[in-house]
Amino acid sequence: MSRFESSRFTRNALVINPEVIKKACDKLGWSYHVKDNILTITNAKQDSNLWGEYALKVNMATNKVTYNTYYMPDAKEKVEELQKSFYEINAVYSREALIQEFLKRGFTYRSDLRFVSTDTEAFQFYMEGISEDIDEDEPIAKIKFTILTDGTIITNSDYLPNDVNERAHEAMDVLEKLLGNKRIMTKKEVPARYLSKIKPRRTTKLQIKHQ
């Protein structure tokens, strides 16, 4: 997250958050177990006999998924079935995880009362941050978030005070690890009046407001 930019979490079918996988399996009635930080799905209600092999497994340290296509000819269909359930749960998980990480850093949740969900967009809302810098003349800033039905997070921001921007970055860095997806960021043109106000990340020394 940064100022005057939009960003989007990349979608990778081979990287899935293990906690969301568990919920998706519970919903589908699939069997799994966890050992040595590896989540292994042993029964995906597949057509074939796996002969003791796994249907798929997830490395919980990296969120990387390995599918067993040798013993499971219907692997493609099973992957699609899992992904459909995963995406439904992931949209809710992404929203909850995002809000919690921003709340931890002093942001406030703001609803978008005009938003109506669609077949592609599940949620839309704002996180509002307030600067503690006594020299900041625009202390209140909002970041817009749209979460797609597959859990993809899209952000949009304009001016953020330096300390608010720093806290937003920290929250998004944690989300990258939680969700297992990287962000693609697209910069906007910065209005001339803000050029002197924007400082590089992690270099700002602030005079803090006293309560």
Secondary structure, 3 states (H helix, E strand, C coil): CCCCEEEEECCCCCECCHHHHHHHHHHHCCEEEEECCEEEEEECCCCCCCCCCCCEEEECCCCEEEECCCCCCCHHHHHHHHHHHHHHHHHHHHHHHHHHHHHHCCCEEEECCCCCCCCCEEEEEEEEEECCECCCCCCEEEEEEEEECCCCEEEEECCCCHHHHHHHHHHHHHHHHHHCCCEEEEECCCCHHHCCCCCCCCCCCCCECCC
